[in-house]
Amino acid sequence: MDTKEYIANYINETVKVAEGLPQDQIEKAVEILRKVKADQGRLFILGVGGSAANASHAVNDFRKIGGIETYAPTDNVSELTARTNDEGWDTTFTEWLKISHINDKDAVMVLSVGGGNDHASPNIVAALKLAKEHGAKVLSIVSRDGGYSRQVSDACVLVPVVDESRITPHAEGFQGIVWHLLVNAL
C-alpha cells in the first residue's frame, strides 16, 4: 500500500470509529462526572504505556477546564517506581488509591487499549476491584472487548475495532477525543 492510500485508509477507519462510539455510554459518563463534581468528589485516571501519557493530559483538562479535583498515579514517577520495586506492579494503583482514601464520592477512569485482564494491566484490575469495594464509580475508555474495565464500569466507552492492525492507535487516539468531549460537556 502506498503512502497516499494508507493515509486515506487510516482517515476512513477513523471516521468509522467515530461513527461507532456508544453515545449512550458517553452520556452516562457525563452524568457521573457531573455528580462527582457536584459532590466535590475526585477523579482518578488510570492508564499504562501510552494511556498513562493520555491520563496525564486528561488530568490537566478535568482540573483546569472541568473543575474536578483529578489525579493520575502515574504522574508521580518516584512513588510509582518505588511501589513497583518494593511491592510489585500489581499493587501500584491500589496502594496509591488507599493512601488517597478513595470513597463513594469519587470516580476512577480507565484509559486502556484492552481494559485489563489476568495477563495485561493487572494493576488496573486490582484498582477497579478496590474502587468498587469503596463505592466509587468506574468509567472507562477502552477497546478490543473492553476487558475487566468494561465488565465493572458504570459507563464504558468502547472504541470500535475497525482494523486489527491498528487497534492501539485508534484506541489511544480516541481516548483523547472522548475525554475532551466529556470535559467540555461538564
C-alpha angles and dihedrals in degrees: 000000000000123000096258091051092046092052093049091047093050092049091049090051090050091055091050091050091050092049091050098053112123102245093187090060091048088053091051090050091052091052092049092049092048089054092047088052094046091048091048090240125151134247119222115195118203127193140140130210112355089354089061089058089049090049090056092052091045091053089059093050097046090049101040102033103020098041094225122133100245137178141177116204090212090065089074099065093174093058093040094054094041090053091045091051098042103032107016135256096276094068100041094105099034094055090047091051092048091055088049090054094233110209145169094283090061136081133207119212119198121205106190140138094222103018096234133281139173092295105035130044096357088167089063092049092050092047092052091051089052092046091053091048088057096045097249118150118246124218125178141187104195143141140209105046092330094248121216091333092065092048094058103028123119085205123015123185103200110200106217120242109232098163125019092215093059104041094119100049092046094044095048093041092052092048085070094046093050098044090048088052090050095047093050093046092060 
